[in-house]
Amino acid sequence: MKITIVHKSKIPAVLYGGTERVIWYLGKELTKMGHEVTYLVLPGSYCDFVKIIFIDENKTINSQIPEDTDVVHFNFPVKEEILKPYITTIHGNSKTGDVFDKNTVFVSKNHAERHNSNSFVYNGLDWDDYKLDKISEEKKYFHFLANAAWKVKNLKGAISVVKSANENLAVLGGKRINFKMGFRFTTSRKVKFYGMIGDLEKIKLISQSKGLIFPVLWDEPFGLAIIESMFFGCPVFGTPYGSLPELVKPEFGFLSSKKEDLSQAIKNYADYNSNHISEYARDCFNAKVMATEYLKKYEKVISREKLNPENPKYNIEKNKQNFILS
C-alpha cells in the first residue's frame, strides 16, 4: 500500500511534539511492514527511512499528493475536497460545535465518544528508541511531564500534591519562572525544573521517578506522557478526566479530582508492580499495534466505506476546575 501522511509541522520531534512523534513512529512501522510511505510536511523536516515532500502553502493539498498514493492520512482537519481515499486523525480537543469529516479518527475511546463517534486508534511508540534494559531500582522523586505553561496540564496542582505528601517533584517541560501564565515563580526547593529536554535526558529522569503526577484540568485526549512514564514502570497519579480511566487501570495508578486523595496515594507508590506497568505500556501502546489498527482504517476508506455513519461533532466540555489545591 502507498500511504501519504500529511501534517503541517516539522518532523522529527526534537523536544516537545506529541503528534510529530506519533506520525514518525507510524510511518516507520508501516515501512517495516512493507508499505511505501511518503510524508507531506513542512520545510525543514528530514527523515532517513521514507521520502519527504515539503508542503507548499501556495498550492492545494490535492495537487501535492503523489499521483500513485492509495490512501492519504491527514493529521489536521482539511477544508478542501480530497480526491484520494483518506482519513483524518484529530489529536487534540476541539471547540464546542466543531463538526468533522465522516472519515475522522480519534485517539482514545473517550475522545471519540465526546465527538459522538466510536472511531479511534490509540497512539503507540517505538519502545526500542527508549533504551530500557531494566527497571531502575533507584527512585528519587516524582515527575511532571507536559508543557508546564499550559494551564490545563495543572503544574500548580502537581506541585501541591507532592508538597502535601512531603515529596520532591521533577518538572520536565517547564521553567521555574514563567510569564506565559501571567507570572509564576516557584520558590519551593522540593521542585526542580528541567525545561524542554531531549529524549536521552527525559529517559534518564523518568527512569529514576517514583511516579507521574498528572492532575489535568481537561478531558485529556490521550497523553503520551502517560505511556512514556508507564514504560519505565512509573504508576500514574492523576485526575479521572478524558482518556485517563481508559489508560490508567487501578493496577497502574490512582485517579482522583481531590488533592488529599492523590497526596495520600503517592505515599504508596512502592505498592505498584513496576515490571507489570512497563509490560502493559510495551504491549498495548507500541507502534506496531497502532499501525495495524490504522491499516484497518485505510482499507475501509479505500473500499469507499465511511468510518463514521454521521459527521462527528464536539460536545460541550464540562468544567474541570474543581481540583482542590489548598
Residue frames as qw, qx, qy, qz and C-alpha x, y, z in Angstrom:
[[0.000, 0.888, 0.460, 0.000, 0.00, 0.00, 0.00],
 [0.397, 0.301, -0.013, 0.867, 1.23, 3.52, -0.83],
 [0.342, -0.782, -0.490, 0.175, 0.44, 5.87, 2.05],
 [0.264, 0.510, -0.077, 0.815, 0.92, 9.64, 2.27],
 [0.442, -0.618, -0.522, 0.388, 0.98, 11.04, 5.83],
 [0.177, 0.646, 0.140, 0.729, 0.24, 14.77, 6.00],
 [0.457, -0.726, -0.389, 0.336, 0.86, 17.16, 8.87],
 [0.237, 0.868, -0.001, 0.435, 1.57, 20.89, 8.95],
 [0.537, -0.799, 0.268, 0.038, 4.63, 20.68, 11.16],
 [0.346, 0.662, -0.665, 0.021, 8.29, 19.68, 11.05],
 [0.959, -0.264, 0.089, -0.053, 9.48, 16.15, 11.78],
 [0.575, -0.353, -0.729, 0.122, 11.05, 14.56, 13.70],
 [0.439, -0.864, -0.090, -0.228, 10.15, 15.90, 17.13],
 [0.487, 0.447, -0.510, 0.551, 13.39, 17.04, 18.76],
 [0.038, -0.122, 0.637, -0.760, 11.99, 18.22, 22.12],
 [0.453, 0.308, 0.584, -0.599, 8.26, 18.71, 22.58],
 [0.424, 0.301, -0.484, -0.704, 5.96, 17.34, 19.89],
 [0.598, 0.012, 0.731, -0.329, 3.34, 14.68, 20.53],
 [0.770, 0.536, 0.190, -0.288, 1.72, 14.44, 17.11],
 [0.394, 0.748, -0.521, -0.114, 5.09, 14.63, 15.36],
 [0.242, -0.408, 0.868, -0.148, 6.38, 11.76, 17.48],
 [0.698, 0.202, 0.607, -0.322, 3.31, 9.64, 16.73],
 [0.733, 0.640, 0.006, -0.230, 3.36, 10.08, 12.94],
 [0.146, 0.701, -0.696, -0.051, 7.12, 9.45, 12.87],
 [0.343, -0.221, 0.899, -0.159, 6.71, 6.06, 14.50],
 [0.731, 0.412, 0.414, -0.353, 3.61, 5.28, 12.44],
 [0.586, 0.725, -0.288, -0.220, 5.48, 5.87, 9.18],
 [0.007, -0.576, 0.816, -0.050, 8.49, 3.92, 10.43],
 [0.527, -0.026, 0.809, -0.260, 6.37, 0.93, 11.43],
 [0.738, 0.546, 0.211, -0.335, 4.33, 0.94, 8.21],
 [0.399, 0.724, -0.542, -0.153, 7.61, 0.88, 6.28],
 [0.237, -0.366, 0.888, -0.143, 8.78, -2.13, 8.30],
 [0.655, 0.245, 0.635, -0.328, 5.55, -3.86, 7.32],
 [0.471, 0.129, 0.702, 0.518, 6.39, -3.39, 3.64],
 [0.253, 0.857, 0.448, -0.024, 4.26, -0.37, 2.82],
 [0.470, 0.287, 0.127, 0.825, 5.54, 2.67, 0.91],
 [0.225, -0.820, -0.413, 0.326, 5.20, 5.82, 2.98],
 [0.345, 0.451, 0.084, 0.819, 5.62, 9.46, 2.00],
 [0.231, -0.624, -0.451, 0.595, 5.49, 12.36, 4.44],
 [0.174, 0.672, 0.286, 0.660, 3.95, 15.64, 3.26],
 [0.516, -0.678, -0.334, 0.403, 5.19, 18.03, 5.96],
 [0.027, 0.993, -0.009, -0.114, 6.69, 21.49, 6.47],
 [0.594, 0.642, -0.324, 0.359, 10.08, 22.58, 5.10],
 [0.163, -0.672, 0.580, -0.430, 12.92, 21.85, 7.50],
 [0.902, -0.189, 0.295, -0.253, 11.77, 18.27, 8.07],
 [0.310, 0.538, -0.771, -0.141, 14.06, 15.32, 7.43],
 [0.885, -0.135, 0.344, -0.283, 13.76, 11.53, 7.51],
 [0.011, -0.549, 0.799, 0.246, 16.15, 8.71, 6.67],
 [0.351, 0.040, 0.935, -0.025, 13.65, 5.91, 6.07],
 [0.410, 0.632, 0.656, 0.051, 10.96, 7.36, 3.73],
 [0.300, 0.396, 0.310, 0.811, 10.50, 10.10, 1.14],
 [0.091, -0.630, -0.424, 0.644, 9.59, 13.62, 2.28],
 [0.218, 0.584, 0.421, 0.660, 7.71, 16.26, 0.29],
 [0.142, -0.222, -0.347, 0.900, 7.60, 19.80, 1.66],
 [0.155, 0.747, 0.638, -0.109, 4.17, 21.41, 1.84],
 [0.185, 0.161, 0.224, 0.943, 3.77, 24.47, -0.38],
 [0.093, 0.504, 0.600, -0.615, 1.20, 26.73, 1.30],
 [0.259, 0.439, -0.200, -0.837, 0.53, 28.42, -2.04],
 [0.387, 0.087, -0.783, -0.480, -0.82, 25.22, -3.59],
 [0.811, -0.255, -0.036, -0.526, -3.79, 23.00, -2.84],
 [0.551, -0.387, 0.727, -0.134, -3.16, 19.86, -0.81],
 [0.869, 0.335, 0.334, -0.143, -4.66, 17.77, -3.61],
 [0.598, 0.769, -0.226, 0.028, -2.07, 18.98, -6.08],
 [0.010, -0.719, 0.664, -0.204, 0.77, 17.94, -3.74],
 [0.800, -0.180, 0.532, -0.214, -0.36, 14.38, -3.02],
 [0.115, -0.351, 0.827, 0.423, 1.66, 11.88, -5.11],
 [0.612, 0.179, -0.369, -0.676, -0.37, 10.53, -8.01],
 [0.606, 0.064, -0.786, -0.103, 0.19, 6.88, -7.07],
 [0.185, -0.202, 0.672, -0.688, -0.98, 7.30, -3.45],
 [0.331, -0.307, -0.872, -0.188, -3.52, 4.69, -2.33],
 [0.420, -0.767, -0.486, -0.002, -4.60, 6.48, 0.84],
 [0.187, 0.571, -0.230, 0.766, -3.87, 9.83, 2.49],
 [0.561, -0.534, -0.561, 0.293, -3.61, 10.15, 6.27],
 [0.032, 0.715, -0.037, 0.697, -4.21, 13.73, 7.44],
 [0.503, -0.305, -0.609, 0.532, -3.41, 14.83, 10.98],
 [0.056, 0.311, 0.222, -0.922, -5.43, 18.04, 10.91],
 [0.479, 0.615, 0.571, -0.257, -8.89, 18.91, 9.51],
 [0.264, -0.049, 0.541, 0.797, -8.78, 19.61, 5.76],
 [0.357, 0.522, 0.286, -0.720, -11.24, 22.07, 4.24],
 [0.407, 0.437, -0.495, -0.631, -10.78, 21.25, 0.55],
 [0.940, 0.114, 0.121, -0.297, -12.34, 18.22, -1.11],
 [0.282, -0.528, 0.778, 0.191, -9.80, 15.39, -1.26],
 [0.709, 0.366, -0.373, -0.473, -9.86, 13.23, -4.37],
 [0.441, 0.250, -0.856, 0.104, -7.93, 10.26, -2.98],
 [0.728, -0.496, -0.468, -0.064, -9.23, 7.91, -0.25],
 [0.187, 0.498, -0.436, 0.726, -8.27, 9.49, 3.08],
 [0.562, -0.621, -0.528, 0.142, -8.66, 9.53, 6.83],
 [0.052, 0.713, -0.217, 0.664, -8.12, 12.38, 9.30],
 [0.612, -0.340, -0.594, 0.396, -6.81, 11.88, 12.83],
 [0.206, -0.838, 0.012, -0.504, -7.78, 14.53, 15.36],
 [0.616, 0.094, -0.595, 0.508, -5.11, 14.59, 18.07],
 [0.090, 0.032, -0.457, 0.884, -6.43, 17.33, 20.36],
 [0.120, 0.589, 0.699, -0.388, -9.63, 18.70, 21.80],
 [0.183, 0.455, 0.517, 0.702, -11.90, 20.88, 19.72],
 [0.174, -0.015, 0.197, -0.965, -14.20, 23.85, 20.11],
 [0.385, 0.346, 0.742, -0.426, -17.81, 23.29, 21.07],
 [0.590, 0.644, 0.231, -0.429, -19.87, 22.66, 17.96],
 [0.077, 0.572, -0.684, -0.446, -16.94, 21.78, 15.68],
 [0.897, 0.258, 0.240, -0.266, -18.03, 19.29, 13.00],
 [0.249, -0.532, 0.736, 0.336, -15.65, 16.81, 11.39],
 [0.516, 0.328, -0.626, -0.483, -15.44, 14.65, 8.29],
 [0.929, -0.136, 0.024, -0.345, -17.02, 11.18, 8.40],
 [0.883, 0.225, -0.325, 0.254, -13.58, 9.63, 7.87],
 [0.086, -0.764, 0.415, -0.486, -12.24, 11.01, 11.15],
 [0.791, -0.138, -0.545, 0.240, -10.29, 9.00, 13.72],
 [0.356, -0.843, 0.193, -0.355, -9.76, 9.98, 17.36],
 [0.376, 0.512, -0.710, 0.302, -7.02, 8.87, 19.77],
 [0.060, -0.040, 0.887, -0.457, -8.99, 7.22, 22.57],
 [0.117, -0.489, -0.852, -0.148, -12.46, 5.82, 23.19],
 [0.135, -0.707, -0.450, 0.529, -13.37, 8.77, 25.39],
 [0.081, -0.395, 0.292, 0.867, -12.01, 11.23, 22.82],
 [0.085, -0.165, -0.784, -0.593, -14.21, 9.62, 20.17],
 [0.156, -0.589, -0.787, 0.096, -17.31, 9.46, 22.37],
 [0.105, -0.635, -0.246, 0.724, -17.04, 13.18, 23.13],
 [0.148, 0.339, -0.430, -0.824, -17.38, 13.69, 19.37],
 [0.780, 0.244, 0.278, -0.504, -20.31, 11.26, 19.02],
 [0.621, 0.519, -0.559, -0.180, -18.01, 8.72, 17.37],
 [0.886, -0.350, 0.303, -0.023, -16.65, 5.23, 18.04],
 [0.800, 0.516, -0.095, 0.291, -13.73, 5.54, 15.60],
 [0.272, -0.891, 0.360, -0.051, -10.40, 5.68, 17.43],
 [0.864, 0.232, -0.329, 0.303, -6.85, 4.33, 17.39],
 [0.610, -0.757, 0.042, 0.229, -4.59, 4.50, 20.44],
 [0.258, 0.864, -0.431, 0.047, -1.24, 6.18, 19.96],
 [0.958, -0.193, 0.062, 0.202, 1.81, 3.95, 20.03],
 [0.022, -0.895, 0.433, 0.101, 5.56, 4.48, 20.28],
 [0.819, 0.342, -0.436, 0.149, 8.64, 2.56, 19.16],
 [0.687, -0.716, 0.116, -0.045, 9.94, 1.41, 22.53],
 [0.870, 0.105, 0.010, 0.482, 13.25, 0.32, 21.01],
 [0.296, 0.680, -0.059, 0.668, 14.15, 4.01, 20.93],
 [0.480, -0.785, 0.059, -0.386, 13.64, 4.28, 24.69],
 [0.484, 0.461, -0.652, 0.357, 16.60, 2.05, 25.52],
 [0.648, -0.519, 0.299, -0.470, 15.22, 0.33, 28.60],
 [0.402, 0.307, -0.857, 0.099, 17.43, -2.52, 29.83],
 [0.420, -0.377, -0.800, 0.205, 15.68, -2.95, 33.16],
 [0.309, -0.855, -0.273, -0.316, 13.51, -1.01, 35.57],
 [0.255, 0.496, -0.478, 0.678, 15.69, 1.21, 37.76],
 [0.586, -0.489, -0.617, 0.192, 15.53, 0.42, 41.47],
 [0.327, -0.216, -0.248, 0.886, 16.79, 3.89, 42.40],
 [0.029, -0.755, -0.543, -0.367, 13.73, 6.12, 42.80],
 [0.367, -0.028, -0.264, 0.892, 14.44, 9.71, 43.81],
 [0.197, 0.260, 0.151, -0.933, 11.34, 11.85, 43.15],
 [0.502, 0.577, 0.637, -0.101, 8.02, 12.06, 41.35],
 [0.238, -0.121, 0.411, 0.872, 7.81, 13.77, 37.97],
 [0.425, 0.703, 0.329, -0.465, 5.52, 16.03, 35.95],
 [0.375, -0.078, 0.654, 0.652, 5.77, 15.65, 32.16],
 [0.296, 0.772, 0.553, 0.104, 3.96, 18.19, 29.97],
 [0.257, 0.500, 0.075, 0.824, 4.17, 21.71, 28.64],
 [0.316, -0.414, -0.611, 0.596, 4.05, 23.41, 32.03],
 [0.042, 0.108, -0.037, -0.993, 2.93, 26.74, 30.53],
 [0.413, -0.256, -0.625, -0.611, -0.38, 25.14, 29.52],
 [0.381, -0.313, 0.446, -0.747, -2.77, 25.69, 32.45],
 [0.878, -0.066, -0.127, -0.457, -4.91, 22.62, 31.72],
 [0.724, 0.218, -0.619, 0.215, -1.88, 20.43, 32.44],
 [0.621, -0.731, -0.086, -0.269, -2.04, 21.82, 36.00],
 [0.574, 0.315, -0.523, 0.546, 1.56, 22.05, 37.17],
 [0.256, -0.490, 0.344, -0.759, 0.28, 24.05, 40.15],
 [0.872, -0.263, 0.008, -0.413, -1.83, 21.07, 41.18],
 [0.882, 0.168, -0.383, 0.216, 1.06, 18.64, 40.74],
 [0.264, 0.445, -0.493, 0.699, 3.28, 20.77, 42.98],
 [0.531, -0.429, 0.232, -0.693, 0.53, 20.97, 45.59],
 [0.954, -0.107, -0.206, -0.191, 0.14, 17.18, 45.62],
 [0.777, 0.189, -0.433, 0.416, 3.82, 16.40, 46.18],
 [0.043, 0.481, -0.405, 0.777, 4.32, 19.18, 48.72],
 [0.707, -0.396, 0.082, -0.580, 1.38, 17.90, 50.74],
 [0.986, -0.087, -0.142, 0.009, 3.00, 14.45, 50.77],
 [0.403, -0.804, 0.401, 0.173, 6.43, 15.95, 51.61],
 [0.830, 0.140, 0.419, 0.340, 7.90, 14.57, 48.38],
 [0.165, -0.527, 0.364, 0.750, 10.08, 16.02, 45.60],
 [0.655, 0.637, 0.385, -0.131, 8.98, 16.81, 42.04],
 [0.356, -0.232, 0.519, 0.741, 11.00, 16.92, 38.82],
 [0.473, 0.709, 0.266, -0.449, 9.26, 19.14, 36.26],
 [0.440, -0.045, 0.666, 0.601, 10.01, 18.02, 32.71],
 [0.198, 0.578, 0.612, 0.502, 8.69, 20.66, 30.33],
 [0.159, -0.928, -0.266, -0.208, 8.74, 23.90, 32.28],
 [0.420, 0.385, -0.336, 0.750, 10.81, 26.60, 33.94],
 [0.326, -0.399, -0.615, 0.597, 10.81, 27.99, 37.47],
 [0.110, 0.487, 0.125, -0.857, 9.90, 31.47, 36.23],
 [0.258, 0.381, 0.793, 0.400, 7.01, 31.53, 33.77],
 [0.121, 0.285, 0.055, -0.949, 5.50, 34.68, 32.24],
 [0.258, -0.117, -0.728, -0.624, 3.08, 32.84, 29.94],
 [0.377, -0.517, -0.768, 0.017, 0.76, 32.11, 32.86],
 [0.253, -0.945, -0.121, -0.169, 0.64, 35.75, 33.91],
 [0.171, 0.684, -0.618, 0.348, 3.59, 35.44, 36.26],
 [0.928, -0.348, -0.089, -0.101, 4.58, 32.29, 38.12],
 [0.245, 0.636, -0.656, 0.324, 7.65, 31.84, 40.26],
 [0.897, -0.309, -0.305, -0.082, 8.01, 28.57, 42.13],
 [0.109, -0.795, 0.487, -0.345, 10.10, 29.03, 45.26],
 [0.890, -0.345, 0.246, -0.166, 9.96, 25.52, 46.72],
 [0.005, -0.634, 0.763, 0.125, 13.29, 23.69, 46.81],
 [0.600, 0.009, 0.789, -0.133, 11.38, 20.42, 46.60],
 [0.687, 0.646, 0.320, -0.093, 10.56, 21.22, 42.97],
 [0.367, -0.454, 0.500, 0.639, 13.30, 21.10, 40.32],
 [0.604, 0.704, 0.131, -0.349, 12.74, 22.37, 36.77],
 [0.619, -0.169, 0.599, 0.479, 14.44, 20.86, 33.71],
 [0.271, 0.550, -0.254, -0.748, 12.75, 22.80, 30.87],
 [0.862, 0.416, -0.037, -0.286, 12.12, 21.26, 27.45],
 [0.408, -0.551, 0.713, 0.144, 14.51, 18.32, 27.23],
 [0.505, 0.389, -0.664, -0.389, 15.65, 15.82, 24.61],
 [0.893, -0.111, -0.331, -0.284, 14.84, 12.13, 24.67],
 [0.661, 0.166, -0.616, 0.394, 18.04, 10.91, 26.34],
 [0.003, 0.233, -0.510, 0.828, 17.72, 13.25, 29.31],
 [0.669, -0.198, -0.024, -0.716, 14.00, 12.58, 29.55],
 [0.854, -0.012, -0.514, -0.081, 14.60, 8.83, 29.65],
 [0.450, 0.178, -0.636, 0.602, 17.19, 9.18, 32.39],
 [0.225, -0.221, 0.356, -0.880, 14.95, 11.37, 34.54],
 [0.775, -0.149, -0.158, -0.594, 11.78, 9.28, 34.16],
 [0.773, 0.070, -0.626, 0.073, 13.66, 6.05, 34.90],
 [0.328, 0.064, -0.648, 0.684, 14.53, 7.40, 38.38],
 [0.377, -0.283, 0.032, -0.881, 10.98, 8.56, 39.15],
 [0.217, 0.078, 0.868, -0.440, 8.59, 7.10, 41.72],
 [0.289, 0.571, 0.769, -0.014, 5.60, 8.02, 39.55],
 [0.119, 0.332, 0.363, 0.863, 3.95, 10.51, 37.19],
 [0.064, 0.526, 0.531, -0.661, 1.85, 13.31, 38.72],
 [0.059, 0.176, 0.627, 0.757, -0.76, 14.19, 36.08],
 [0.092, 0.538, 0.673, -0.500, -3.69, 16.21, 37.56],
 [0.112, 0.191, 0.491, 0.843, -5.01, 17.60, 34.26],
 [0.227, 0.408, 0.441, -0.767, -7.91, 20.05, 34.25],
 [0.554, 0.380, -0.269, -0.690, -9.39, 18.99, 30.93],
 [0.935, 0.128, 0.289, -0.162, -10.51, 15.86, 29.11],
 [0.231, -0.578, 0.681, 0.385, -7.10, 14.52, 28.07],
 [0.748, 0.412, -0.276, -0.441, -7.44, 13.11, 24.52],
 [0.913, 0.120, -0.373, 0.112, -4.68, 10.52, 25.08],
 [0.432, -0.844, 0.306, -0.086, -1.49, 11.63, 26.84],
 [0.770, 0.421, -0.431, 0.209, 1.87, 10.34, 25.57],
 [0.070, -0.606, 0.587, -0.533, 3.34, 11.33, 28.95],
 [0.811, -0.264, 0.305, -0.423, 1.22, 8.58, 30.50],
 [0.986, 0.164, -0.019, 0.010, 2.50, 5.72, 28.37],
 [0.479, 0.635, -0.450, 0.406, 6.09, 7.01, 28.33],
 [0.312, -0.570, 0.541, -0.533, 6.07, 7.10, 32.13],
 [0.904, -0.144, 0.258, -0.308, 4.44, 3.69, 32.46],
 [0.841, 0.432, -0.309, 0.101, 7.00, 2.17, 30.12],
 [0.305, 0.510, -0.608, 0.526, 9.61, 2.99, 32.76],
 [0.477, -0.253, -0.804, 0.252, 7.49, 1.35, 35.45],
 [0.022, -0.044, 0.336, -0.941, 6.02, 4.55, 36.86],
 [0.023, 0.602, 0.788, -0.127, 2.50, 4.43, 38.31],
 [0.047, 0.409, 0.267, 0.871, 0.32, 7.37, 37.28],
 [0.138, -0.535, -0.631, 0.545, -1.40, 9.63, 39.80],
 [0.019, 0.096, 0.329, 0.939, -3.86, 11.92, 38.08],
 [0.456, 0.222, 0.303, -0.807, -7.39, 13.22, 37.65],
 [0.470, 0.219, 0.854, 0.032, -10.13, 10.96, 36.16],
 [0.395, 0.707, 0.081, -0.581, -10.70, 13.06, 33.05],
 [0.500, 0.619, -0.454, -0.400, -10.76, 12.14, 29.37],
 [0.791, 0.277, -0.539, -0.085, -8.73, 9.06, 28.47],
 [0.052, -0.541, 0.726, -0.421, -7.15, 8.56, 31.90],
 [0.733, -0.149, 0.509, -0.426, -9.67, 5.98, 33.22],
 [0.899, 0.397, -0.115, -0.146, -9.12, 4.00, 29.99],
 [0.572, 0.590, -0.500, 0.273, -5.34, 4.01, 30.22],
 [0.033, 0.427, -0.690, 0.583, -4.74, 4.03, 33.97],
 [0.751, -0.336, -0.518, -0.233, -6.41, 0.98, 35.44],
 [0.615, -0.755, 0.104, -0.202, -6.23, 0.52, 39.25],
 [0.911, -0.220, 0.116, 0.328, -3.17, -1.73, 38.99],
 [0.616, 0.382, 0.108, 0.680, -1.29, 1.02, 37.11],
 [0.152, 0.232, -0.165, 0.947, -2.05, 4.07, 39.23],
 [0.093, -0.567, -0.693, 0.436, -4.64, 6.11, 41.09],
 [0.057, 0.417, 0.366, 0.830, -7.12, 8.74, 39.87],
 [0.201, -0.693, -0.602, 0.342, -8.98, 11.38, 41.86],
 [0.166, 0.759, 0.190, 0.599, -10.03, 15.01, 41.50],
 [0.507, -0.854, -0.026, -0.113, -9.11, 15.64, 45.15],
 [0.279, 0.728, -0.537, 0.322, -5.63, 16.71, 46.13],
 [0.533, -0.504, 0.567, -0.375, -5.89, 14.98, 49.50],
 [0.956, 0.087, 0.245, -0.137, -6.60, 11.60, 47.87],
 [0.743, 0.595, -0.222, 0.211, -3.71, 11.91, 45.42],
 [0.016, -0.745, 0.542, -0.388, -1.30, 13.07, 48.13],
 [0.725, -0.337, 0.529, -0.284, -2.19, 10.02, 50.21],
 [0.944, 0.304, 0.109, -0.065, -1.98, 7.69, 47.20],
 [0.545, 0.714, -0.393, 0.197, 1.54, 8.69, 46.18],
 [0.376, -0.635, 0.610, -0.287, 2.83, 7.63, 49.58],
 [0.816, -0.053, 0.563, -0.120, 2.03, 4.07, 48.48],
 [0.513, 0.684, -0.384, -0.349, 3.86, 4.25, 45.13],
 [0.006, -0.459, 0.888, 0.017, 6.02, 1.24, 46.03],
 [0.625, 0.108, 0.687, -0.354, 2.92, -0.99, 46.19],
 [0.721, 0.596, -0.027, -0.353, 2.65, -0.92, 42.39],
 [0.825, -0.070, 0.466, 0.312, 4.42, -3.57, 40.30],
 [0.051, 0.736, -0.322, -0.593, 6.82, -1.62, 38.09],
 [0.174, -0.177, 0.865, 0.435, 7.50, -4.53, 35.74],
 [0.279, 0.522, 0.805, -0.037, 3.79, -5.15, 35.25],
 [0.182, 0.847, 0.167, -0.471, 3.20, -1.47, 34.46],
 [0.051, -0.592, 0.568, 0.570, 6.09, -1.44, 31.98],
 [0.247, 0.073, 0.922, 0.290, 4.90, -4.59, 30.20],
 [0.289, 0.695, 0.612, -0.244, 1.41, -3.11, 29.87],
 [0.162, 0.830, -0.124, -0.519, 2.73, 0.02, 28.14],
 [0.146, -0.423, 0.768, 0.459, 5.10, -2.00, 25.96],
 [0.250, 0.183, 0.934, 0.177, 2.47, -4.48, 24.78],
 [0.223, 0.707, 0.650, -0.164, -0.61, -2.27, 24.40],
 [0.156, 0.950, 0.078, -0.257, 0.78, 1.05, 23.19],
 [0.508, -0.347, 0.524, 0.589, 3.51, 0.21, 20.70],
 [0.232, 0.497, -0.350, -0.759, 3.90, 1.40, 17.12],
 [0.079, 0.023, -0.931, -0.357, 3.07, -1.99, 15.61],
 [0.089, 0.508, 0.811, -0.276, -0.31, -2.17, 17.34],
 [0.172, 0.666, 0.124, -0.715, -1.05, 1.41, 16.24],
 [0.150, 0.387, -0.618, -0.667, -0.01, 0.79, 12.62],
 [0.019, 0.173, 0.974, 0.145, -2.07, -2.41, 12.43],
 [0.147, 0.629, 0.640, -0.415, -5.18, -0.56, 13.58],
 [0.183, 0.646, -0.131, -0.729, -4.60, 2.28, 11.12],
 [0.015, 0.162, -0.841, -0.516, -4.23, -0.20, 8.28],
 [0.123, 0.460, 0.875, -0.084, -7.77, -1.39, 9.03],
 [0.163, 0.754, 0.267, -0.578, -8.98, 2.20, 8.69],
 [0.048, 0.492, -0.537, -0.684, -7.05, 2.66, 5.43],
 [0.080, 0.092, 0.944, 0.306, -8.59, -0.49, 3.96],
 [0.177, 0.621, 0.694, -0.319, -12.06, 0.71, 4.85],
 [0.198, 0.769, 0.039, -0.606, -11.78, 4.07, 3.11],
 [0.016, -0.338, 0.746, 0.574, -10.05, 2.53, 0.08],
 [0.075, 0.310, 0.936, 0.152, -13.18, 0.36, -0.17],
 [0.157, -0.376, -0.273, -0.872, -15.18, 3.61, -0.08],
 [0.499, -0.595, -0.626, 0.069, -16.65, 2.87, 3.37],
 [0.109, -0.771, 0.139, -0.611, -17.10, 5.69, 5.87],
 [0.377, 0.109, -0.751, 0.531, -15.51, 5.43, 9.31],
 [0.135, 0.253, 0.589, -0.755, -18.46, 7.22, 10.94],
 [0.191, 0.552, 0.786, 0.201, -22.11, 7.00, 9.86],
 [0.005, 0.956, 0.281, 0.088, -22.61, 10.67, 10.76],
 [0.374, 0.656, -0.257, 0.603, -20.24, 13.63, 10.93],
 [0.576, -0.355, -0.520, 0.521, -18.57, 13.68, 14.37],
 [0.071, -0.798, -0.088, -0.592, -19.43, 16.80, 16.38],
 [0.356, 0.153, -0.620, 0.682, -17.67, 18.01, 19.51],
 [0.448, -0.693, -0.561, -0.072, -19.78, 18.07, 22.66],
 [0.184, -0.865, 0.156, -0.441, -19.67, 20.74, 25.31],
 [0.582, 0.154, -0.647, 0.467, -16.76, 20.12, 27.67],
 [0.574, -0.746, -0.335, -0.044, -17.63, 20.11, 31.35],
 [0.047, -0.868, 0.341, -0.358, -15.74, 22.41, 33.70],
 [0.871, -0.058, -0.409, 0.267, -12.77, 20.60, 35.28],
 [0.178, 0.621, -0.336, 0.685, -11.64, 23.43, 37.57],
 [0.704, -0.608, -0.020, -0.368, -12.75, 21.73, 40.80],
 [0.794, 0.088, -0.446, 0.403, -9.33, 20.31, 41.63],
 [0.484, -0.871, -0.071, -0.045, -8.61, 21.33, 45.21],
 [0.573, 0.564, -0.344, 0.484, -5.18, 22.93, 45.63],
 [0.197, -0.682, 0.392, -0.585, -5.18, 24.11, 49.24]]
